[in-house]
Amino acid sequence: MVEKQVIYVDGITSISESIFSFTNGKRLIEAEPLPHKVKMNPNQNSNYHLDAADLRKMYELEKSIFPYAYAKDMTKTYYIDYMKKKWIELMQAGRLLPLLEHVAGRSFEMYEIKWVGK
């Protein structure tokens, strides 16, 4: 049996609606299975993990995860808080990894993601 690499997450941030990052010790996690993306801005680039395209793909398997464009009657602030709670629930239940596999189109069976935040 292969020993799994555990990714510990203690924070979730959002630079705008439908763009989310996972952190440990206030630092962006830069390891598989979390994709590393960069949003290019004129003054500053922002690093993140998941965007609206990823959320649309995840929605195919998990209806509680969706981009802001699908959020009916939710303010941006409410939506971001809602999504942060859902990410935590998925990590605690061990259900985030299958969604990341679906987005990437490959297996991440050698990893485990654990929520260790408050």
C-alpha positions as CSV (number, residue, x, y, z in Angstrom):
1,M,0.0,0.0,0.0
2,V,1.3,3.4,-1.0
3,E,1.6,6.0,1.8
4,K,-0.5,9.0,1.0
5,Q,0.9,12.5,1.0
6,V,-1.3,14.6,3.3
7,I,-2.0,18.2,2.3
8,Y,-3.1,20.3,5.3
9,V,-5.4,23.2,4.7
10,D,-6.1,25.8,7.4
11,G,-7.5,28.7,5.3
12,I,-9.5,29.5,2.2
13,T,-9.2,32.9,0.5
14,S,-11.0,34.5,-2.5
15,I,-9.6,37.3,-4.6
16,S,-13.0,37.7,-6.3
17,E,-16.2,35.8,-6.8
18,S,-15.5,32.3,-8.2
19,I,-11.7,32.4,-7.6
20,F,-10.5,30.5,-4.5
21,S,-7.2,29.6,-2.9
22,F,-6.3,27.2,-0.2
23,T,-3.6,28.1,2.4
24,N,-1.6,26.6,5.2
25,G,0.0,29.0,7.6
26,K,-1.3,31.9,5.5
27,R,0.8,30.7,2.6
28,L,-0.7,29.5,-0.7
29,I,-0.3,25.7,-1.0
30,E,1.8,25.1,-4.0
31,A,1.5,21.3,-4.3
32,E,-0.5,18.8,-6.3
33,P,-3.3,18.0,-6.3
34,L,-4.2,21.7,-6.1
35,P,-3.7,23.4,-9.4
36,H,-1.6,26.6,-9.4
37,K,-2.9,29.4,-11.5
38,V,-2.0,33.1,-11.8
39,K,-4.5,35.9,-12.5
40,M,-2.6,38.6,-14.4
41,N,-3.4,42.1,-13.3
42,P,-1.8,45.4,-14.6
43,N,-0.3,46.2,-11.1
44,Q,0.0,42.8,-9.4
45,N,-0.4,39.1,-10.3
46,S,-2.5,36.9,-8.0
47,N,-2.0,33.2,-7.4
48,Y,-5.0,31.0,-6.9
49,H,-6.2,27.4,-7.3
50,L,-9.8,27.3,-8.6
51,D,-11.7,29.5,-10.9
52,A,-15.2,29.6,-12.5
53,A,-14.3,27.1,-15.2
54,D,-13.1,24.6,-12.5
55,L,-16.3,25.3,-10.5
56,R,-18.5,24.6,-13.5
57,K,-16.7,21.3,-14.0
58,M,-17.1,20.4,-10.3
59,Y,-20.8,21.2,-10.5
60,E,-21.2,18.3,-12.8
61,L,-20.5,16.0,-9.8
62,E,-21.3,18.2,-6.8
63,K,-24.3,20.6,-7.0
64,S,-23.3,22.5,-3.9
65,I,-20.2,23.8,-5.7
66,F,-20.8,26.3,-8.5
67,P,-19.5,29.5,-10.0
68,Y,-21.0,32.9,-8.9
69,A,-22.9,33.1,-12.2
70,Y,-25.1,30.2,-11.0
71,A,-25.8,31.9,-7.6
72,K,-29.4,33.0,-7.6
73,D,-30.2,35.8,-5.2
74,M,-26.8,35.6,-3.4
75,T,-24.7,38.7,-2.8
76,K,-21.0,38.3,-3.6
77,T,-20.1,38.3,0.1
78,Y,-22.7,35.7,0.9
79,Y,-21.7,33.5,-2.0
80,I,-18.0,33.6,-1.0
81,D,-18.8,32.8,2.6
82,Y,-21.1,30.0,1.5
83,M,-18.4,28.5,-0.8
84,K,-15.8,28.6,2.0
85,K,-18.1,26.6,4.2
86,K,-18.7,24.1,1.4
87,W,-15.0,23.7,0.8
88,I,-14.5,22.9,4.5
89,E,-17.3,20.4,4.5
90,L,-15.9,18.7,1.4
91,M,-12.5,18.4,2.9
92,Q,-13.8,17.1,6.2
93,A,-15.9,14.5,4.4
94,G,-13.0,13.5,2.1
95,R,-15.0,14.5,-1.0
96,L,-12.7,17.4,-2.4
97,L,-10.2,15.1,-4.0
98,P,-12.6,13.4,-6.4
99,L,-13.7,16.8,-7.6
100,L,-10.1,17.8,-8.2
101,E,-9.6,14.6,-10.1
102,H,-12.6,15.3,-12.2
103,V,-11.3,18.8,-13.1
104,A,-7.8,17.5,-13.8
105,G,-8.9,14.4,-15.6
106,R,-6.5,12.2,-13.7
107,S,-6.1,10.3,-10.4
108,F,-4.7,11.9,-7.2
109,E,-5.0,8.7,-5.2
110,M,-1.6,9.3,-3.6
111,Y,-2.9,12.4,-1.9
112,E,-5.2,13.2,1.0
113,I,-6.5,16.7,1.8
114,K,-7.3,17.5,5.4
115,W,-8.9,20.6,6.9
116,V,-7.0,21.7,10.0
117,G,-8.4,25.2,10.3
118,K,-10.9,26.6,12.8
